[in-house]
């Protein structure tokens, strides 16, 4: 910061530049490419517009409402109907490590707002958050506080976001920039099946591989609001924050509200560049004990094999079969606790079912450990069935509004995690399990939206619910730092950078159909790194869709994430068991590369999809074909990220298809399968990698090494 009027933060390829605006909040000058030179004062070059106030209000880092700001506001608040106007009369800039905190004070509305901006040069991710404090002597009602308000480039062309539902997460949606406003609002009380609260804004001509892309995601597991708006002046603004229910946040004198963090990034390397920055930022935020991610162990999960139908002897036999296949972690899913014979009862009673497990879970856990596998257990702590001992003892602990019957979902209600007594009770129950049993892993589920999230005081409790859950997980992690946690919410209903700081894996979707999973996982990878992406080989036909795919294709589709198996190996033919073992071997051999580098997603001619993991000098490439080809011969696949690599040896590790046909035996592919074939990086980037003919629902797995 050389010019005292200019606040400049620099990453490796990205810069953020603000200009002080008297006593009011600084105004935006730039977010995008790294810029070394500093701008001339904004006022010198800012043209006037007609029918405007005599005070100028350029896009501010915290735009406010009521005193000339007619565009989107970062803050909406009032004091019993008054003080609905905010304007800051002091603005102090406090330098922080790689960032600034801007302290803004409004002495008329009697509030202070701290806006923090921190840039991480390693990831080129800017983290923003805001804190509002009521400095008055009467309550202040907060309607909205953006965690971050960001400017978008004038040539912004399209909004890339996701929608979704249970069993169909991450449905990619591309919309042109709106004439005035684009908004995504989530009021489910939970992140939702569309994936993280985030968005990508592509500038004109940007692709997966090149061109400027802006992206931001909110690190929050509850309600959210994302807005792209254009002011009448023509400035684009992107805002993200927690969506607040009516009356939800009322600040008593001296009280504060802090927003979640926003992770914002810009890249000139297209969507893949922005995605790689997100992955780096999520990785930097944790959650590994001792700071180091261990190799991601192969899972088996009991759910689709057994559902609620547990029998201790059979479950042990499943563990035997899993260990024989090479599985490294055994997760006992729903159905193990007292009275849980279906989804109508028992949530809340976290002790082993005495009928299914007469000697408790100790013998099973010991058996699993004896086989050399980790033992993992499913829980759904935030939920309760009305048919449970917990609910009979504490009906008042469920979220509800007096005089209204709370709607059940999957026959269950939600516990009020805003209450300390509830959190203490759940901590004690989970702590007991983790202390009594050698549990290395918890699958933490959450199978419904909140409706209504009425706290004990009759007021909206969405915000408190998220904080309560975070506090419970944090407390458990402090007590049991080596236990890994999987975030699941009916599949991918709680995938976000907030819960990602405290959990180690996401269950991406309950839909394990490999064709559906291809798109779901590509959407997931837009925000989150692959090593957290639970990806299982399911049974056939797939339970969620009724479709069938070959074992090899199911394995190839699961390969790039955190690999697991969700079937009973006893149901497999000898050939399928051998194929599964073979692909598990590929996974174990490749997981270091799959999970520690960057990810590129791309597409080729005639419907080919590809993704590459690692670094250009050493990467794994998976090429997938979903629909049968429409062209007679496969066209070469261009891999733009390899342009600067001198030479790479390409090895064809496997072709995953229902039936392997002769084209794979062509001399080039035979050589690729044997010792590998050398290609120049510029050839692979500009002409392309020859691809064997692939049927619909098949994949080819390559390794590329210098
Ligand atoms: C929903 C999850 O997504 C499934 O994997 C399974 O754990 C069930 N809940 C159990 O009830």
Boltz pocket constraint, residues with backbone or C-beta under 6 A from the ligand:
constraints:
  - pocket:
      binder: B
      contacts: [[A, 303], [A, 333], [A, 334], [A, 378], [A, 445], [A, 447], [A, 488], [A, 489], [A, 490], [A, 491], [A, 507], [A, 509], [A, 510]]
      max_distance: 6.0
